[in-house]
Each structure stands twice: as C-alpha cells, then as structure tokens.
Amino acid sequence: MEAIVFLITSLITFLAGVLAHDLNNIKTRKYLLHSDKIKKDLSFVILSDLHGRSFGEDNEQLIDKIEALKPDMVIMSGDIMTAKDPFFSIERGVDRTESLIKRLAEKYPVYFGPGNHEERIKWEQWKYSFSYEDMMRRFKEAGAVILSNQSVDIDEYNLRISCLNMPEKYYKKGNKGLHESDMDRLMGKARAERYQILIAHNPEYVPTYAAWGADLSISGHYHGGLVRLPLFGGLISPKLEIFPKYSGGVYHKGGKRQIVSCGLGTHTYPLRFFNPAELTYVKMEKEQSNGITG
C-alpha cells in the first residue's frame, strides 16, 4: 500500500512539475527555409496565442528572447489577447498586448494578424466594455501593421504578407470547410511572383492555404494540442477533436510550407503538458543550405 501511495504521489509531483515548467518557460523552435523568390535572406519571429499573458514584468523575458534572435521582423499570428478568461481582466490583456507591440515596434516591423479572440470582440460586442475598432486602433498606434483580409508588399525582400481573417463559422463544428474561392472572395488572390506569406490563425484549413498559393502559411490556435505525445503529437483541438492533424510543427503541401506554432499562452483551461510555451523563429535563405530544420 505504501508503495502505491508513493508511486501516485511521485506521479502527481512529476506532472505538476511538468505543468509548471511548460506554462512558465519559453522554448524557441527554429526553422530554416529557402526560396529563390526572395531577394535576400531574412528572419522573423512568430508570436501566437499569447492570450494576454506576461512572461516576467511587462513581458521582459519574452522580449529578451526575441532580441537575442535579432530578427528582421515580428509576425503576430492571432490571439495575442484573450476575450475569454476567468482568471484575469480581459482589459488588462489588451493593455499588455498594446505595451508589447509598442516595445517591439521600437526595434522591428510588427505585422499583426487577428485570431478568433480578437475577432470575438466584434462578434459579441455586447459583452465587452470596448470595441474591436478601438482595440485595433490602439494596436496600430502602438506600431503594428494591422492586416485583416489585407496584404502588404515588402519590396526589399520581394515578399507579400497577407492575413486571412475568417468569419466565425469557420471556427465552429459542422462547417462545410473553407475553399480557395472563399479565400479569393475574402482577401483576393495570392501573388505568385512574390514570396507569399499567409497569416491564417486556424490551421484546420492548411490544404486550402496551399491551394490558394501561400508559399508559407502561419497558424496557431491549437496550443500544440495542450498535451503532446511522442509519435502522436497534439492530443486535442479546440473543437475537441482527438489527435488533430495540424497541431504544431512544419508541414508540406503541394510544394508549399505550413508552420503551426504551439503558442505561448492558454485560456480557460491553463494546461500545457510536454508542450512548453513556444516562440517560433524562421530564417529564410535565398540559396538552399540545409533545407528545413525544426
């Protein structure tokens, strides 16, 4: 009996330690890509699903990690704030996002693509003390380039960054799927002559992003599946699907690349097991060296 109690206690202690570690420590995941479409090498970091958290005072730990990487730009791929969290003020999460953008924008171009939590402020306006427009105005004034079914061309690199801001129905169970024609309707066609980066928060439609023409799509949303298991990957999606196909990592579709960030934060259920908070770093080279790493 004592042995059983000892084993159970040890297991609980171990799991509690993993949970505490993965919630409060940031792992940098690095990828190396190449394309002869770009004019010169560049690098960027991806921040996804921070959900209003702060790593250290005013996100000092997160900013230090970004500065150590010396990126050329920062891409925020959605849910940097949270619209649904019982543990702290949603307004405080917006304040933290604004402060983070302001500090980063002093050193790097910051491209901001909304996720479903930013969009929820618009979908359910009656619940909040501020409007979607006011929130986005604050983020823009802090220094972010806001992309909402919009694109920006960066001639220096022959790069186009676009953001798909999909309606609420595409996040819900039972939808009929997102099609290439839907993307054309929402945001226009891809630019084949430029290296086309697409910010698309929901990774469920990765094949459609590739078919649309995204050389690289960037997603998050699944938080790495909350729990990550060897061989299986992420355990569960926000739709409660077991072992979702695109839970985190790099994927290949039709000669295109897709990066799904495991994200930095949580909401509602503060769980991360074998799945530490993730800062994603991408180095892009004009000439191929070692392919893709991760």
C-alpha positions in Angstrom: 0.0 0.0 0.0 2.8 2.4 0.9 4.5 1.7 -2.4 1.3 2.5 -4.3 0.9 5.8 -2.4 4.5 6.6 -3.1 4.0 6.0 -6.8 0.8 8.1 -7.0 2.4 10.9 -5.1 5.5 10.8 -7.3 3.4 10.8 -10.4 1.3 13.8 -9.2 4.5 15.7 -8.3 6.1 14.9 -11.7 3.0 16.1 -13.6 2.7 19.2 -11.5 6.4 20.0 -12.3 5.9 19.5 -16.0 2.8 21.7 -16.0 4.5 24.5 -14.1 7.6 24.3 -16.4 5.6 24.2 -19.6 3.4 27.1 -18.6 6.2 29.4 -17.5 9.2 28.6 -19.7 9.6 29.6 -23.3 11.1 27.2 -25.8 12.5 28.7 -29.1 11.6 26.5 -32.0 13.7 27.3 -35.1 13.1 26.6 -38.8 15.3 27.2 -41.8 13.6 27.7 -45.2 14.8 28.7 -48.6 13.3 30.2 -51.7 14.7 31.7 -54.9 11.7 34.1 -54.9 13.2 36.3 -52.1 15.7 38.9 -53.0 17.8 38.5 -49.9 17.9 36.5 -46.6 15.6 37.5 -43.8 14.4 36.2 -40.4 11.4 36.7 -38.3 9.8 35.5 -35.1 6.2 34.3 -34.8 4.2 35.2 -31.7 0.9 33.2 -31.5 -1.7 32.6 -28.8 -0.1 34.7 -26.0 -3.6 35.2 -24.7 -2.7 38.3 -22.6 0.0 36.5 -20.6 3.2 38.2 -19.4 6.4 36.4 -19.1 8.1 38.5 -16.5 7.4 42.1 -15.8 5.9 43.7 -19.0 6.9 40.5 -20.9 10.6 41.2 -20.3 11.6 37.5 -20.6 9.8 37.2 -24.0 11.3 40.4 -25.3 14.8 39.3 -24.2 14.4 36.0 -26.1 13.3 37.9 -29.2 16.2 40.4 -29.0 18.7 37.5 -28.7 17.5 36.2 -32.1 17.9 39.5 -33.9 15.0 39.1 -36.3 14.3 41.4 -39.2 10.6 41.5 -38.3 7.9 40.2 -35.9 4.7 38.4 -37.1 1.8 38.2 -34.6 -0.5 35.4 -35.8 -3.5 35.8 -33.6 -4.9 35.5 -30.1 -2.3 37.8 -28.6 -5.0 39.0 -26.2 -7.9 36.9 -24.9 -11.6 37.5 -25.0 -12.4 34.6 -22.7 -10.5 34.2 -19.5 -11.9 33.7 -16.0 -8.6 34.3 -14.3 -7.8 38.0 -15.1 -9.1 41.1 -16.6 -9.6 41.0 -20.4 -8.9 44.7 -20.5 -5.5 44.0 -18.8 -4.7 41.6 -21.6 -5.4 44.3 -24.1 -3.1 46.6 -22.2 -0.4 44.0 -22.2 -0.7 43.5 -25.9 -0.5 47.2 -26.6 2.6 47.5 -24.4 4.3 44.5 -26.1 3.6 45.9 -29.6 4.9 49.3 -28.6 8.2 47.9 -27.2 8.8 45.6 -30.2 7.9 48.2 -32.8 10.7 50.4 -31.5 13.1 47.9 -33.0 11.3 45.8 -35.6 8.4 46.0 -38.1 5.5 44.3 -36.4 2.8 42.6 -38.6 -0.4 41.8 -36.7 -3.0 39.3 -37.9 -6.1 38.9 -35.7 -7.2 35.5 -34.4 -10.6 34.4 -33.2 -10.2 36.0 -29.8 -9.5 39.5 -31.3 -12.4 38.8 -33.6 -14.7 37.7 -30.8 -14.7 41.3 -29.6 -16.5 42.1 -32.8 -18.7 39.0 -32.9 -20.0 39.5 -29.4 -19.6 43.3 -28.9 -22.3 43.4 -26.2 -20.1 41.5 -23.8 -17.2 44.0 -23.7 -16.5 47.5 -22.4 -14.5 48.4 -25.5 -15.0 47.9 -29.3 -13.0 45.9 -31.8 -12.2 49.2 -33.7 -10.9 50.9 -30.6 -8.7 47.9 -29.7 -7.2 47.7 -33.2 -6.7 51.5 -33.3 -4.6 51.1 -30.1 -2.5 48.3 -31.5 -2.0 50.3 -34.7 -1.0 53.4 -32.8 1.4 51.3 -30.8 3.2 50.5 -34.0 1.7 47.3 -35.5 0.8 47.0 -39.2 -2.8 45.6 -38.9 -3.7 43.0 -41.5 -7.3 42.0 -41.7 -8.1 40.3 -45.1 -5.4 42.6 -46.3 -1.8 42.4 -47.7 1.4 44.4 -47.5 4.2 44.1 -50.0 7.8 44.4 -48.8 9.8 45.2 -51.9 13.2 44.8 -50.1 12.6 41.0 -49.9 10.1 40.6 -52.8 7.7 39.5 -50.0 4.0 39.8 -49.6 2.4 39.2 -46.2 -1.3 38.6 -46.2 -3.8 37.8 -43.4 -6.9 35.8 -43.7 -9.5 37.0 -41.2 -12.1 34.3 -41.5 -15.7 34.6 -40.3 -16.8 32.9 -37.0 -18.5 30.0 -38.8 -15.1 28.6 -39.9 -14.1 28.0 -36.3 -17.3 26.1 -35.4 -18.1 22.4 -35.6 -20.1 21.3 -38.5 -18.9 23.9 -41.0 -18.6 22.8 -44.6 -15.0 23.8 -44.9 -13.0 26.7 -46.3 -12.4 26.7 -50.1 -10.0 28.5 -52.3 -12.9 30.5 -53.7 -13.8 31.7 -50.2 -10.3 33.0 -49.7 -10.4 34.8 -53.1 -13.6 36.4 -52.0 -12.4 37.4 -48.6 -8.9 38.7 -49.5 -8.2 38.4 -53.2 -5.7 36.1 -55.0 -2.1 35.3 -54.0 0.8 36.9 -55.7 2.7 34.2 -57.4 5.6 36.5 -58.4 6.3 37.3 -54.8 7.1 35.0 -51.8 3.6 34.8 -50.4 3.3 34.5 -46.6 -0.2 34.0 -45.3 -1.2 34.6 -41.6 -4.2 32.3 -41.1 -4.8 31.7 -37.4 -6.8 28.4 -37.8 -4.6 25.5 -39.0 -7.6 23.3 -39.9 -7.5 24.5 -43.5 -3.8 24.1 -44.3 -4.5 22.3 -47.6 -6.7 25.2 -48.8 -4.0 27.7 -47.8 -1.5 25.8 -50.0 -4.0 25.6 -52.9 -4.6 29.3 -52.7 -1.0 29.9 -53.3 0.6 30.6 -49.9 4.3 29.7 -50.1 4.3 29.8 -46.3 1.2 29.8 -44.1 1.5 30.6 -40.4 -1.1 29.4 -37.9 -1.6 28.7 -34.3 -4.9 28.3 -32.4 -4.5 24.7 -31.2 -2.0 25.5 -28.5 0.0 22.5 -29.6 -2.9 20.2 -28.7 -2.5 21.1 -24.9 -0.8 17.8 -24.3 1.8 16.5 -26.8 2.6 12.8 -27.0 5.5 11.1 -28.8 4.6 9.8 -32.3 1.0 11.2 -31.9 1.6 14.9 -31.5 -1.1 17.2 -30.0 -3.8 15.5 -28.1 -6.9 17.7 -28.7 -8.1 20.6 -30.8 -10.4 23.5 -29.7 -13.2 21.5 -31.4 -12.4 18.6 -29.1 -11.0 16.5 -31.9 -8.6 13.9 -30.7 -5.1 14.0 -32.3 -5.8 16.8 -34.8 -3.7 16.6 -37.9 -2.0 20.0 -37.8 -1.4 20.5 -34.1 2.1 22.0 -34.2 5.3 21.9 -36.3 6.1 22.3 -40.0 4.1 20.6 -42.8 4.4 20.3 -46.6 1.5 20.5 -49.0 1.9 20.8 -52.8 5.4 22.2 -52.6 4.3 24.8 -50.0 5.2 25.1 -46.3 3.0 25.5 -43.3 4.2 26.4 -39.8 1.8 25.8 -36.9 3.0 27.4 -33.7 2.2 25.7 -30.4 1.7 29.2 -29.0 2.8 30.9 -25.8 -0.3 31.0 -23.5 -3.5 29.4 -22.5 -7.1 30.5 -21.7 -10.0 29.0 -19.8 -8.1 25.7 -19.2 -4.5 26.6 -18.1 -2.9 23.4 -19.3 0.3 22.5 -21.2 1.9 19.1 -20.8 5.2 18.2 -22.6 4.3 21.3 -24.6 6.3 24.3 -23.3 5.3 27.8 -24.4 6.7 28.3 -27.9 8.5 31.3 -29.6 8.9 30.4 -33.3 11.9 31.7 -35.2 12.1 31.4 -39.0 15.3 32.0 -41.1 14.7 32.3 -44.8 17.6 32.0 -47.2 17.7 32.8 -50.9 20.1 29.9 -51.6 19.5 26.5 -50.1 21.9 25.4 -47.4 20.5 22.8 -45.1 16.8 22.7 -46.0 14.3 22.7 -43.2 15.2 22.2 -39.6 13.0 22.3 -36.5 
